[in-house]
Amino acid sequence: MFVTTAFLVVIMTAPLPNTKPVKLSPEQLAAARAEVYNGELATESPNKDGKSVIVVPEAVAVAHRRNVAETESLLLKIIEGGNPADSIKAVAYLIELRDGPGSGIPAVLTFNYKAWDKIDNDWKSTPRDHWLAQLLKKK
């Protein structure tokens, strides 16, 4: 289920040029994790043109700007071990952060919470395992 919000967290998908990643503090990692676990998957059309983007929670976006590798590692752990709703949110955020605004929408529209951990006949794996493998390949 998607929740449309009245705001959009502006995300940057990479650290600023010529800046080294900064090790994330336990508090920053906990804040990012909490936003995945406690938040709702939301979309927004920032240009009001009908093209939607995934709203990446602020703590996740900030952590990603500071340290891409640590943030992606956190999201991959949630994808692997979180309940279906949290795992799906983590997939959406990771795709959106890696591939840019709007890139997570097509994949997320096909996700089914009830089938997330059931074998898909075409993939010969669960959707969770399929998406985890796809995201690890891009790492």
C-alpha angles and dihedrals in degrees: 000000000000125000118205113215133198093234138053126212106222109227133199113204098208139032116267113275116273093016123120120226112264118223108250117238120236087251093054092049091047091050092051092046091048092052090054094046098040103033133082124241104254137183132199137184100222095186093040087235097121093257107123132207131193111256104232110207113252097243091051093048093047092048090050092051090051098044121003096185096050093046093048090048090054092049092047090053090052091048090052100044110016126103112270095266094050093041091053092048090052091051091050093049094046094050091046093050095045102040103029140253114335096012094108095054101080094049095044093050089064096049119111116195093206093052097040093104099032123099112262110217094218096046096036087220139068118279087245092056092042094053093041089054092047093050094045089053090058093049 
